[in-house]
Amino acid sequence: MEPRLTSFGKAPTYVDVFAGCGGLSLGLHRAGWRGLFAVEKDAFAFETLSTNFLTSDAKYPFDWPVWLPKRPTTVEDLLRDHAQELAQLRGKVDMLAGGPPCQGFSSAGRRMADDPRNSLVERYLELVEILQPTILLLENVRGFTLDFQARTGGGGKRRENAAAQLMRRLSKNYEVETDILRASDFGVPQNRPRFILVAVRRGSGAASGALNDLRFTAALVAQQHGIGLVNSAGEAISDLELSRNETVPCPDTVGFEAVGYRGPLTPFQHAMRDGYDAPPSDTRLARHTHAVRERFADIIETCRAEGRGSRQLSAEMRERLGIRKLTTRVLDPNLPAPTVTSMPDDLLHYREPRTLTVRENARLQTFPDWFRFCGKYTTGGHLRRIEVPRFTQVANAVPPLLAEILGTRIKQHCLGAIRPKLEAG
């Protein structure tokens, strides 16, 4: 097969599936990729995606095809309603990016082999077969690599993990490599382990081995942003402390206050400002009661006294403080934050008796301050399984900085091997 680069002479192209609010897309655009379109079914997440990528003044616009409506859709609907158009894209997409929803695989929740969200891996493979992209980039939680346990008392067999199944099925046509990357090793101020898969289509002329020497690329990308490879929670969000800023009426929610903004303090914060002059959005503060604030203050002081910053509370501490929740953690300003989750009360501020704002979580994920989130802030009850509000959008996203590093490495290493051959021909 002749080597190919579908967008030779232009930026390489990608399609983002299960795109969420666009963290992966943002990083790939910054790395010099050209987005064709993205697939996301949740209305809130798609509104965020649309606000940041599909407007006439978008900083990083998609080259959206006329045949695909700009609205929320599922991969199933895409395959059913646009089979002919997708078939015409075969061999014309450099990379298929994105990972199936992680909730059914996550060790932070109830891992179920029969979770319907796990079946989206099958739809992903169908799309791979139709498009036959040169490169695959997939991100998921570390639980993606863990086998499913047999049901207790049911006599069932242990089931192979999703990563092993996917790698086996892809290996017929792709050279596959995987790794567990910790985001805090790549400039992200958050200790977030993630499963990464990069696959190169056999016979395409692209080089494999993109995950080798990734930290060298990371250092170069971080240097371009004026930051180091290790950043702490304090370096990320200290400029958003209430002790430094006045509170203002929340511009998008009546009855709430938000954090005013005086400007950045650290190189990381300057990088997140990214030339943005206005106050950042999504700084709405939770309305904690006086009793809750006192309780949070007690937790923060206890953790500080026992040196347990960014670690889960011990059983003894939870009993003494009357806390049933097992996942409560207090940030340490001198260390990367724990993994950001969709539950706003999982993380407490390192100094102020409150939970974090959406913007503070977004900073820990390396979203720039101009990036706006849309939809509800939170949800609950049965809606938690079907809605993706702002806190969840941020938590589910690929950190844009990590995505930029991966995109830069793949473009230079994998596709860079094709260009000399094409130029010579």
C-alpha positions, 0 to 999 in steps of 0.5 A, a space after each residue: 500500500 502506498 504511504 498516505 497523508 490525507 491532508 498533505 500540504 495542510 494541517 493533518 485532520 481528525 474526527 473527535 468522537 464522544 467529544 464531551 465539551 472539547 478538551 481533546 479537540 482543543 489540545 489537538 487544534 493547539 498542536 496544529 491539527 484540523 478538526 473535521 467534526 465532533 460527535 457528542 450526544 449530551 445537549 449541555 456538553 454540545 452547547 459548550 463545544 459549539 460555543 467554543 468551536 462552531 461560532 464565526 469568531 471561534 479561535 479554533 474552528 472546525 471544518 464542519 461538513 455541510 451534511 452533518 447538522 450542528 447538534 447533539 448526536 450519538 455515534 449510533 445515529 451518525 452510523 445510521 443516518 450518514 453511512 454514505 457520507 462516512 463511506 466517502 471519507 474512507 481514507 481521508 481522515 488522518 486520525 480518529 480521536 476520542 474515547 468511549 464514556 468511562 463510567 462503566 469502567 471507572 474504579 471510582 464508581 460501580 464497574 459493570 461489564 453489562 453497563 450499556 455505555 460499555 457497548 459504545 466500544 463496538 460503535 467505535 470499532 464500526 466507525 474505525 472500519 468505515 473511516 480507516 483512519 491512519 491514526 487512532 488516539 483513545 483516552 479512558 480511565 485506568 479502569 479500562 485495563 481492569 478485568 471485570 469481576 464475576 458476579 458474587 454468588 452467581 458462578 460467573 466467569 471473570 471477564 476480560 477487560 475492555 482495553 485487552 479486547 480492543 487491542 486484540 481486535 485492532 491489532 489485525 489492521 493496526 500497530 497498537 501501543 498503550 500506556 497509563 499516563 499520569 497527567 501531573 507528569 505532563 504539566 497538568 496540576 492534577 494527579 490524574 492517571 489515564 489509559 492512552 492508546 495510539 494505533 497506527 494503520 499497517 501499511 500507511 507509512 506512518 511510524 509507530 512508537 508515539 508514546 516513547 520519549 513523550 516527556 521530551 515533547 511535553 517539556 517543549 510544549 510546556 516551555 512554549 506556554 512558559 510553564 514547567 512540567 510540574 505545577 501545583 494546585 496553588 500555582 493553578 488557582 491562587 489568583 481566584 482566592 476570595 481573600 484576593 478578589 471581591 465577590 460579584 453577582 453571578 452573571 448567569 445565575 440569579 441569587 448566586 455570587 461569583 469571584 471577581 478577578 484582579 489578574 494572574 500571579 504565577 506563570 501557570 496562571 498567565 498561561 491559562 489567561 492565554 491573552 484573555 483580558 476579561 474576567 474568567 467565566 464559570 466562577 459561581 460560588 456554592 451557597 454554603 450555610 454557616 454550619 457547612 463553612 464551619 465544618 469545612 474549616 474544621 476539615 481543612 485545619 485538621 488536614 493541615 495539622 496532620 499533613 494530609 493535604 491532597 489525600 483522603 481523610 483517614 477513617 479516624 478523621 471521618 469519624 471524628 468529623 462526622 463525615 460519611 463521604 469516603 472521597 472528600 479531599 482537601 487540596 494541598 497548595 504545594 502539590 498537584 490536585 487529586 483527580 477532578 471528579 463530577 461531584 463538586 464536594 469531593 474536593 475542598 479548597 486548601 485555604 478557604 472553607 468551600 468547594 471549588 468553582 467550575 473555573 477552578 476545576 477547569 484550571 486544574 484541567 488546563 482549560 484556558 480562561 476564555 473557554 466557556 462552559 454551558 448548561 446547568 452547573 450541577 444535576 442530581 438523582 436519576 438525571 445524573 446518568 443522562 445529563 452532563 452539567 458543567 462540573 461533569 463536563 470539566 471532570 470528563 474532559 481530556 486535559 487540553 495540555 495533555 491532548 496538545 502534547 499527545 497531538 504534537 508528538 503524534 503529528 511529528 513522530 507518526 505522520 512526520 515519517 510520511 512527508 519525506 516519502 510523499 515529497 520524494 515521490 
